[in-house]
Amino acid sequence: MGTPLYAMQVMWNLGTNGRDSKTTFEELREYLHDRSIPKFEGMAGMRQKAWISNPETGRWGALYLFDSPEARQAARDGIRQSPVVQLSGMLPAVEEFDVEAVAEGVHAGTDLNAAGLAR
């Protein structure tokens, strides 16, 4: 058996092109770049956080991997205080998962810490 990992998906439905939200995808990217990425880099108990978006469907959120259920719960407990809640005026849908397996591919791409539209 491998080392257990715990996942969480947090998703906002902002409406097509963010029309149901008090904020835009561009403003959320600025928030990521300026405040959220630095906050989560080096966060104890969190292995990885990937922010995801689809402006065509109005979806914005994140996928997390944690070392323990306690670390996942601590992150979940902070969601109501998330600046994205204040920026959008909405609460996200949250779902927790057990990780069955992880595969890392061979690639010549950019380091994941430098990838993404908000970088």
Backbone bond lengths (Angstrom), bond angles and torsions (degrees), N, CA, C in turn:
res aa  C-N    CA-C-N  psi(-1)  N-CA   C-N-CA  omega(-1)  CA-C   N-CA-C  phi
1 M - - - 1.452 - - 1.527 109.52 -
2 G 1.315 114.14 143.06 1.456 120.28 179.23 1.518 112.13 -86.92
3 T 1.305 114.98 -177.76 1.461 122.53 177.36 1.526 109.18 -74.64
4 P 1.318 118.93 128.53 1.470 119.19 179.79 1.532 111.43 -68.64
5 L 1.316 114.71 143.78 1.456 123.01 172.03 1.518 107.85 -130.32
6 Y 1.307 115.24 155.28 1.461 121.53 -176.12 1.520 108.19 -128.76
7 A 1.322 116.54 133.93 1.457 121.48 -175.51 1.516 110.94 -115.96
8 M 1.334 114.63 158.23 1.461 121.47 174.49 1.528 107.60 -146.06
9 Q 1.318 114.10 138.07 1.465 121.28 174.50 1.523 107.35 -114.97
10 V 1.323 116.18 128.60 1.466 122.61 179.09 1.523 106.59 -123.21
11 M 1.343 117.41 118.34 1.470 120.28 -174.52 1.524 111.71 -132.99
12 W 1.323 114.52 131.46 1.459 122.05 171.87 1.517 108.47 -101.08
13 N 1.322 117.02 142.32 1.457 121.93 172.03 1.526 105.89 -107.27
14 L 1.324 116.62 95.29 1.457 122.93 -173.12 1.526 113.29 -86.09
15 G 1.308 117.34 -3.93 1.465 120.55 -175.16 1.518 109.77 87.07
16 T 1.318 117.02 156.45 1.454 121.50 -178.31 1.524 110.53 -55.09
17 N 1.338 114.87 125.68 1.467 122.95 -176.64 1.525 112.01 56.54
18 G 1.330 117.59 25.99 1.457 122.09 176.47 1.520 114.18 74.54
19 R 1.313 118.85 17.55 1.472 120.24 -172.86 1.524 114.20 -67.74
20 D 1.339 118.82 -21.94 1.463 120.86 178.10 1.530 112.10 -90.39
21 S 1.297 116.58 -3.13 1.455 123.20 -175.90 1.528 110.43 -102.67
22 K 1.337 115.25 159.85 1.464 120.72 174.65 1.524 111.56 -82.43
23 T 1.327 117.92 -2.22 1.466 121.79 -176.70 1.523 109.90 -133.01
24 T 1.315 116.36 172.61 1.461 122.03 179.14 1.528 109.60 -113.80
25 F 1.317 115.84 166.05 1.460 120.42 176.57 1.529 110.27 -62.90
26 E 1.314 117.75 -37.04 1.463 121.08 178.68 1.531 110.92 -63.34
27 E 1.334 117.05 -43.23 1.467 120.51 177.86 1.528 110.91 -64.55
28 L 1.316 116.96 -37.76 1.465 120.11 177.96 1.525 110.49 -66.26
29 R 1.333 117.82 -37.72 1.466 120.15 176.97 1.527 110.82 -64.27
30 E 1.325 117.18 -39.04 1.467 120.25 176.67 1.526 110.45 -62.74
31 Y 1.338 115.90 -43.08 1.462 119.95 177.12 1.531 110.37 -60.03
32 L 1.339 117.13 -43.64 1.469 120.16 177.88 1.519 110.71 -57.41
33 H 1.296 115.55 -52.93 1.461 121.02 -176.31 1.524 111.92 -60.03
34 D 1.319 116.12 -46.38 1.467 120.57 -172.98 1.519 114.53 -81.82
35 R 1.338 117.42 -35.28 1.467 119.22 -170.19 1.520 115.05 -126.40
36 S 1.327 118.37 -43.73 1.458 119.64 -170.53 1.522 113.11 -77.03
37 I 1.321 117.67 -46.59 1.465 119.53 -179.85 1.531 110.34 -58.16
38 P 1.343 118.86 -50.28 1.479 117.94 178.26 1.533 113.25 -58.81
39 K 1.331 117.21 -34.46 1.471 120.80 -179.74 1.529 111.25 -64.26
40 F 1.335 117.26 -41.12 1.456 120.28 -173.62 1.524 113.89 -89.51
41 E 1.331 118.71 -18.30 1.459 119.72 177.01 1.524 108.68 -64.41
42 G 1.282 116.04 125.01 1.455 120.57 179.74 1.513 115.07 80.99
43 M 1.333 118.55 10.94 1.459 121.72 -179.84 1.530 110.13 -65.81
44 A 1.309 116.98 125.34 1.467 122.01 -179.10 1.526 110.57 -62.67
45 G 1.325 115.65 134.28 1.460 121.22 176.05 1.517 114.94 85.85
46 M 1.326 117.90 -11.64 1.460 121.13 178.19 1.518 108.68 -103.40
47 R 1.312 116.75 125.65 1.458 121.57 178.52 1.513 112.02 -81.04
48 Q 1.332 115.39 -43.81 1.458 119.50 -175.45 1.515 110.13 -159.76
49 K 1.320 114.95 146.64 1.458 121.30 171.66 1.519 106.84 -133.41
50 A 1.311 116.11 126.98 1.468 121.66 176.07 1.520 107.46 -118.14
51 W 1.319 116.33 118.87 1.461 121.20 176.08 1.517 107.47 -83.61
52 I 1.327 116.47 137.62 1.458 120.56 -177.53 1.525 110.21 -132.21
53 S 1.343 115.82 153.89 1.460 119.54 179.02 1.517 110.25 -153.05
54 N 1.327 114.90 156.31 1.452 122.82 172.59 1.525 107.01 -147.23
55 P 1.342 117.55 91.80 1.463 120.28 -178.66 1.530 113.42 -58.59
56 E 1.326 117.46 -28.57 1.469 120.11 179.98 1.521 112.13 -65.12
57 T 1.333 116.85 -33.79 1.465 120.21 179.74 1.529 112.22 -103.73
58 G 1.343 116.18 -6.23 1.459 120.26 179.65 1.510 114.43 78.61
59 R 1.323 117.38 18.77 1.465 120.74 -177.42 1.528 110.73 -97.30
60 W 1.329 115.12 136.97 1.464 123.54 179.10 1.511 107.11 -142.66
61 G 1.317 117.52 136.13 1.451 117.45 178.45 1.508 113.50 179.96
62 A 1.322 114.75 -156.54 1.459 120.53 -177.03 1.524 110.64 -152.36
63 L 1.311 113.88 152.72 1.455 123.22 172.21 1.518 107.36 -116.82
64 Y 1.307 116.75 130.09 1.464 122.12 -177.05 1.526 110.24 -119.54
65 L 1.336 115.95 150.53 1.463 123.13 167.70 1.524 107.64 -124.87
66 F 1.337 115.86 131.36 1.467 122.02 -177.28 1.525 111.07 -124.75
67 D 1.329 114.90 155.51 1.464 121.91 176.62 1.525 112.95 -77.09
68 S 1.326 117.21 -25.09 1.466 119.30 -174.54 1.525 110.60 -148.25
69 P 1.330 116.58 158.36 1.464 119.31 174.70 1.535 111.67 -62.85
70 E 1.333 116.39 -30.31 1.463 120.05 179.66 1.533 111.66 -67.23
71 A 1.332 116.84 -40.75 1.467 120.19 177.52 1.525 110.02 -65.36
72 R 1.331 116.53 -40.02 1.467 120.67 177.36 1.521 110.01 -62.92
73 Q 1.310 117.78 -44.06 1.469 121.20 -179.24 1.527 111.29 -64.67
74 A 1.322 116.47 -38.63 1.463 119.39 178.21 1.529 110.63 -61.84
75 A 1.332 116.85 -41.56 1.468 120.03 177.39 1.523 110.38 -66.45
76 R 1.320 116.59 -41.00 1.467 120.00 179.35 1.531 110.81 -63.09
77 D 1.320 116.43 -39.99 1.464 120.58 -179.81 1.531 112.24 -61.38
78 G 1.334 117.36 -25.90 1.454 120.88 -178.60 1.520 114.87 -88.78
79 I 1.316 118.30 -2.89 1.469 120.59 -173.98 1.522 112.26 -63.28
80 R 1.313 118.76 -40.54 1.473 120.41 -179.27 1.527 112.19 -61.50
81 Q 1.340 116.90 -25.20 1.458 120.94 178.34 1.528 111.98 -93.48
82 S 1.313 117.02 3.41 1.465 120.77 -179.00 1.521 110.60 -60.54
83 P 1.324 117.75 134.52 1.458 119.57 174.60 1.528 113.04 -57.50
84 V 1.341 117.75 -25.63 1.472 119.12 178.25 1.531 110.06 -65.58
85 V 1.328 117.74 -32.87 1.466 120.50 175.45 1.527 109.24 -62.72
86 Q 1.327 116.46 -45.22 1.461 119.80 179.15 1.531 111.41 -67.81
87 L 1.331 117.12 -42.81 1.464 120.45 -178.77 1.527 112.49 -64.87
88 S 1.328 116.06 -41.01 1.471 120.29 -175.43 1.520 113.29 -90.77
89 G 1.344 116.85 -24.71 1.460 120.35 -174.10 1.517 112.70 75.74
90 M 1.343 116.80 19.48 1.472 121.64 -175.83 1.523 111.31 -135.78
91 L 1.332 114.94 151.81 1.460 121.04 170.98 1.528 108.71 -94.65
92 P 1.327 117.33 146.74 1.458 120.12 179.69 1.525 111.99 -88.03
93 A 1.329 114.72 165.01 1.461 121.39 166.93 1.532 106.70 -85.45
94 V 1.316 117.07 135.54 1.462 121.63 -177.56 1.523 108.28 -124.72
95 E 1.328 115.53 133.82 1.457 120.42 177.30 1.525 108.62 -136.70
96 E 1.325 115.87 137.24 1.464 121.88 179.74 1.520 110.19 -106.70
97 F 1.344 115.40 148.56 1.459 121.86 -177.77 1.516 110.15 -140.01
98 D 1.321 116.29 154.60 1.457 122.46 163.99 1.523 105.90 -91.94
99 V 1.321 117.64 140.04 1.460 121.22 179.91 1.520 108.30 -87.80
100 E 1.311 116.05 123.10 1.460 121.86 179.88 1.529 111.82 -82.14
101 A 1.325 116.66 -39.08 1.470 121.21 179.67 1.519 108.75 -166.42
102 V 1.318 115.34 157.74 1.459 122.54 175.12 1.520 107.27 -132.77
103 A 1.318 116.93 137.18 1.463 121.75 175.20 1.519 108.10 -125.10
104 E 1.313 115.45 133.25 1.457 120.77 174.57 1.517 107.54 -108.19
105 G 1.318 116.20 125.70 1.460 120.85 -179.38 1.520 112.31 -85.37
106 V 1.323 114.92 164.40 1.456 121.78 174.65 1.519 106.59 -88.64
107 H 1.343 116.51 128.32 1.460 119.04 -177.46 1.519 109.70 -150.14
108 A 1.293 114.68 163.01 1.459 120.92 176.53 1.520 109.76 -113.88
109 G 1.324 115.67 19.55 1.456 121.15 -176.08 1.516 113.39 -80.23
110 T 1.309 114.15 -174.69 1.460 122.84 179.56 1.525 110.02 -67.68
111 D 1.315 116.18 147.40 1.461 121.69 172.43 1.530 107.53 -53.94
112 L 1.311 118.26 136.11 1.461 121.40 -178.11 1.515 113.02 -56.34
113 N 1.320 118.36 -29.74 1.463 120.59 179.42 1.527 112.87 -69.69
114 A 1.328 117.49 -10.00 1.468 120.75 178.67 1.525 111.57 -113.75
115 A 1.316 118.11 6.64 1.460 121.74 -175.17 1.530 111.07 -92.98
116 G 1.306 116.63 155.86 1.454 122.10 172.41 1.516 114.40 114.85
117 L 1.323 116.10 158.51 1.453 123.44 -177.04 1.532 112.69 -69.20
118 A 1.338 117.36 -26.95 1.466 120.74 -177.47 1.530 112.23 -86.20
119 R 1.311 118.20 -6.17 1.475 121.19 -179.56 1.478 108.05 -84.07
